[in-house]
C-alpha cells in the first residue's frame, strides 16, 4: 500500500462528505480473494494495536477478585467483583456483552468468569482474551492496559471475505489516520496465507459517506471510455465492408 495513495484517497473521502451532527468514524475496508473461510487456518481473527487513537472510545469492563477491585473501579468503565457474579444471569450478561467492547479478567478467577459469562460472551467474541492482554495477574497495573485497549482493534472476517475496521475519525490529523491505515494493512498481510496476493482492493469511507478505493486512478475511467469508442465505430466499418462486397455479388449474378 502506497502512502501517497492513502493520502489522496483520504482527501477524497473528506471532500465528498456532507457535514453531520456527530463526529464520523473513518473505516478501512479490505476485500479479500482466494480465501476459504471454512478452513480455520484461513479465517482472520487477531488484535491489532494502532500507533494513534482509533477515534472512538472503547468501554472496558473488569471482572476481578478483591486484589484488583479498588484499582479496577478507578481505571475501568465498570468493575465487577467475583462476589457479584451470581447477579449476572443470561439477560444481564447479554446486556453487558452489548454495552462493553473489552473485558479484562483476573487470571485467578478465570474458571468462575467462564462459568458465569462463557455461554454468552463466547459466541459474541467477548471473552477476556490473553492475546489482547486481557487476562491479568492479581498484581497487574491496569492503567497501561486500559490505554492500550483504546488503540486496539479486532481484525476479523465473519461471513464474507471482507475486513472492516475503524482507523480514526474525521477530526483526527490526516497523518495519524494514514499511519493507522498503513499499520493495519501491513499487520493484516502477515496474517494472510498468501500475503498481498490475498488482497483484492482496499477502500476508505466515513460512517455516512461514500467508499473510495485506495489507489484507483481517475485515468482508468478515461481509458475505459477509449476502449468503448472502437465498439461504436464497428457498425460503420461493417457497412463499408458490405458496400465493397456488393459489386462482387452483382457480378456473380
KAGI-V72340 format. One record per helix or strand of 3 or more residues. SS is the DSSP state (alpha for helix, beta for strand). FROM is the first residue (numbers start at 1). LEN is the number of residues. If there is no record, write none. Layout:
BEGIN
SS_FROM_LEN / SS_FROM_LEN
END
This chain:
BEGIN
alpha_3_13 / beta_25_8 / alpha_40_3 / beta_45_5 / beta_60_5 / alpha_66_10 / beta_78_4 / alpha_82_6 / alpha_90_10 / beta_102_5 / alpha_107_18 / alpha_130_3 / alpha_142_8 / beta_152_5 / beta_162_8 / alpha_174_16 / alpha_195_4 / beta_199_8 / alpha_219_34
END
